[in-house]
Amino acid sequence: RIIQSIICQNKKIYYNDPIYHKYLYGRYISNSDDFIKFENTLKESHYKKILLHAHCDSGKTYSLFHLDCLKNGEKQLILAVPNQIQAIQSRSYSSSGTGVIAICSDGDEIMPSPNSRVRYCCTYDVIDRFFETYTNEDFSKVIFAVDEAHTLKRAKSYRKEAIDKIRKLEKKVLSCGGIVLYITATAKTLYSETFDIIFDFKKRGVNSSVNASKIT
């Protein structure tokens, strides 16, 4: 049902590939033998709106910052996070030859780097200011990742403006051929969203996964 509903709504057929992938992992999702399938999906860009679901402390964000397609400059990561603590924490994900520029609040200077291997991390509240200064015209290379994506549905009214910014930028990236990636450990709040493909990483020994038939 999930395959039929998504194909019907998007009016696309993706080479008969399955829409919903469920994999097992041990300590971190990047240690799963199947993680390369998720990374290849980001590189091939046949799918434009993607859901990555895994348990808390599974290394979702860390794994994202260390994708090979970012290291070689093939893709550009722009990550939106709900709060300043998460943005600051992202600086610790810098790897050899690359860096993470964390933009946390309205007072921070927004200065996109000409280095295509740099990853960006912004809070929901200032993500629109970043896009205003982002001069890379090739949005088809952008992976716009929304961490803690379930907050888009759970946020109170005082965050409505920030959520509206995310929605607006999501449409812009998709219209330009880029990828929008939702990351969450609480997928059940996203049942009203439409995804092209879902990656559900389940920790061995834990009985919990996405109810894919309800996500369209």
Disulfide bonds with the S-S distance in Angstrom:
none
